[in-house]
Amino acid sequence: MKELEITIPSEIFLQPSTMADIKAQAQRASVMVEEIRAKMLAPSASKTSPVFIQKEVAEACGLEPGQFTYRMKNADLPPLPAGHWDAKSRRREFSLAETRTWVKEFRKDRLRPAGGEAVVIAVANFKGGVGKSTTTMTMAQGLSLLGHRVLIIDADPQGSLSTLTGLVPDIDVQEEDTFLPLCLGEEESIRYAIRPTYWDGLDIVAAAPLLFGIEFSLPARQVKESRDGFEFWNVLNLGIDDVRQDYDVILIDTAPALSYGTVNALYAANGIIMPLPPNALDFASGAQFWTLFTDLTENLIGAAGVEKTFDFINVLLSRVDNDDASTMVRKWIIQTYGDKVLPAEIPRTVVTSAASAEFNTVYDISRYDGNARTYKRARDAYDNLVQYMEGVVRAVWQRDIKRKQASGQTSVAMEGA
């Protein structure tokens, strides 16, 4: 076979880059992200929560329209927010904070009971692009819309979860805003790093690339402080002890790797949710996650005599397409994970794609300009997930309360704020 002779200028492929060039590129990328954010979030360059019409607030409270109006006008009962009348749209609108006030009033029996404490959920998968950050953010928003107070912890140095709250990790997040000082031993409680977000009832411990420092600090501390009983995998778990009574749910978004940060998130968690799109590569990556996690716990942490029991481990089918290939892999996932597969699944829709392109989720949308049925399909999927997870959280509370009662402990927790 005759070899083809093709002349290709070497300069097309060889473009030497010094560290200074890479630094300049990083700066240009950061500037571009900030410009994009400013355009998408104009005019304030920060995210704002959606508004809700009276019908939506009533539905969130489980009330008929007439019941809602009666409650709002009943002078014999403690007043609830009346919203404001929007002359342009000719409808009554309620802010997120006002909506949550209504919801908490009518869902008292579903909120955190006395004796309960925050349920910690880690969202994890070694594969990037499976929807970890979006899943974490939408669950947090959805649970807050049910009246719960939620803390999200970004344990991924890429800071995707932080970005979904309107922060730019390279600009808006400093070391003291992350849980790095906790890992360095400079702090004992995570409280120092908690900040409010644009979303009422939702606080965050943010992340930025500097968080990668924990991959050096934790192993170094383990070598130096092991005789003093230091456990690198238990730092975050101990760090959130001080705030467990302040929140109903704590959600942790992890990096797409079995890093020291991810290990801390998993060992701090009551349960794990793995978002898993039904395609072959993601399925194989998911299998590696469990294998490597098991190896770590048995060979490294297990050697120290530490055992960990999770209240639940669930697989969430995410970014689901309606094609033959996805259907086939979906069957593999169900056969492999059985009843660990959540009954709710997240479809791939233009709604979720468009929302993520604008640093938003389906819950950030007040009015959708596209097909109403498409939006409802996406919103219903996340609502189903949130409602199911609320049931899981309540089951953990009830079990823990029974254990405390059986052991004679006195509960001091108050209802969720």
C-alpha positions, -999 to +999 in steps of 0.1 A: +000+000+000+015+033-011+020+058+017+003+091+012+026+121+013+009+149+031+027+181+041+013+197+073+029+229+087+043+220+121+033+254+135-003+243+133+003+217+160+033+230+179+023+260+199+046+261+230+029+275+261+048+287+291+034+289+326+029+326+321+008+318+290-013+294+310-018+320+337-028+346+312-053+321+297-068+314+331-072+351+337-090+355+303-113+326+311-122+341+345-129+374+329-151+357+302-171+339+329-177+371+348-188+389+315-212+360+307-226+361+342-231+399+341-250+395+308-272+366+319-280+380+354-283+417+343-290+443+356-278+433+391-252+407+381-266+385+409-293+359+410-328+367+423-354+342+435-386+337+415-420+351+425-451+330+429-487+337+420-515+331+445-526+298+429-490+284+432-488+294+469-521+278+476-511+246+459-478+245+478-499+248+511-523+221+499-552+246+499-580+252+475-581+288+461-612+296+483-595+283+514-564+303+507-584+336+502-604+329+534-572+323+554-556+354+541-586+376+550-595+360+583-588+387+609-593+362+638-561+343+629-524+354+630-518+373+597-499+357+569-482+376+540-506+391+516-481+395+487-486+424+464-508+432+435-489+435+402-509+459+380-491+449+348-499+412+350-531+419+370-524+392+395-512+389+431-476+378+435-457+365+465-419+366+471-401+333+479-398+344+516-436+351+517-443+318+500-422+299+525-440+316+554-473+302+541-459+268+535-443+265+569-477+274+585-496+247+567-469+220+567-460+221+603-466+184+607-441+177+579-412+198+593-384+187+616-398+175+649-384+180+683-356+155+687-346+155+651-315+169+635-302+177+601-301+147+577-269+148+557-270+137+520-239+134+498-244+136+460-216+116+445-203+100+413-167+098+398-180+108+364-183+145+356-213+158+337-238+135+353-258+162+370-244+162+406-244+200+411-278+204+395-292+176+415-279+191+447-292+225+440-326+215+428-331+192+458-321+220+481-345+245+464-373+220+463-369+210+500-369+247+510-401+252+490-416+225+513-407+246+543-374+231+552-342+250+560-313+237+540-275+240+540-255+231+509-218+224+511-197+226+479-169+201+483-158+203+446-129+227+440-145+235+406-173+252+424-202+243+401-227+243+429-214+277+441-218+290+405-255+279+406-261+302+435-247+332+415-212+331+429-181+332+407-156+309+426-125+327+414-138+361+424-165+358+451-151+329+472-122+333+496-105+306+517-126+315+547-158+309+527-148+272+522-142+243+545-104+245+539-097+262+573-116+233+589-093+208+572-062+229+581-072+226+618-077+264+620-115+260+628-134+233+647-169+242+634-181+249+598-202+278+611-176+304+601-180+296+564-218+296+562-233+324+542-269+331+529-278+328+493-303+346+470-327+318+479-346+322+512-340+292+535-309+281+517-274+287+530-241+277+515-205+268+523-189+277+490-160+263+470-132+276+448-101+261+432-081+269+464-102+242+481-079+217+463-055+225+492-073+199+513-057+172+491-023+182+507-033+193+541-053+163+552-027+136+544-001+158+560-021+161+592-028+124+592+010+117+593+017+143+620-014+139+642-023+103+639-010+096+674-033+122+687-063+104+672-067+125+641-089+110+614-087+127+580-120+112+569-139+126+599-131+163+597-162+175+579-184+152+599-172+167+632-172+202+617-210+202+610-219+189+645-223+225+657-250+233+630-270+201+629-298+217+649-299+248+626-310+229+595-334+202+584-312+189+556-275+193+547-266+185+511-230+180+500-219+182+463-187+162+457-159+163+432-159+137+404-131+118+421-124+098+452-106+128+467-100+135+504-129+160+501-152+134+486-142+109+513-151+135+540-184+142+524-193+105+522-184+098+558-203+128+570-235+117+552-265+097+564-270+087+528-257+089+493-274+098+460-256+089+428-270+107+397-265+082+368-274+089+332-285+057+314-256+054+289-228+028+288-199+050+298-216+064+328-228+030+338-192+017+338-180+047+357-206+041+383-194+006+388-159+019+394-172+043+420-185+016+443-154-006+437-129+021+446-150+033+475-151-002+489-114-006+485-107+026+503-129+018+532-116-017+536-079-011+531-074+024+545-101+034+569-112-001+578-077-008+590-083+018+617-112-001+629-138+024+616-171+012+604-197+032+585-234+024+580-255+045+556-292+050+562-298+049+524-279+047+492-299+056+461-292+058+423-310+086+405-316+082+368-306+116+354-306+131+319-328+103+306-334+102+269-362+083+252-341+063+228-333+026+224-298+029+238-309+047+270-337+021+275-312-007+273-288+008+298-317+018+320-325-019+323-289-027+332-290-001+360-322-015+374-309-050+373-277-039+390-290-016+417-325-030+422-345-012+448-317+014+453-329+030+420-352+060+429-387+059+416-383+094+404-361+101+373-349+132+356-355+135+318-333+154+295-353+183+283-347+217+266-359+233+298-331+219+320-306+225+292-316+261+288-317+267+325-282+253+331-269+274+303-280+304+322-267+293+356-303+284+367-324+254+375-361+247+368-370+262+402-354+295+393-380+300+365-410+322+373-424+322+338-413+298+310-415+312+275-414+278+258-438+248+256-458+246+289-460+208+288-422+205+284-417+227+314-443+208+335-426+175+326-392+188+339-407+205+370-428+174+379-397+152+377-378+173+402-410+177+424-413+139+425-376+136+435-379+162+462-412+147+477-396+113+478-365+125+495-386+144+520-401+111+529-367+096+533-356+125+556-387+121+577-381+084+581-345+091+594-360+117+619-386+092+632-361+064+636-336+087+654-363+100+678-374+065+686-338+056+694-334+086+717-367+078+734-356+042+739-323+053+754-340+079+777-324+110+760-340+143+763-346+160+730-339+197+727-343+202+689-369+226+677-390+225+646-373+235+613-370+273+609 
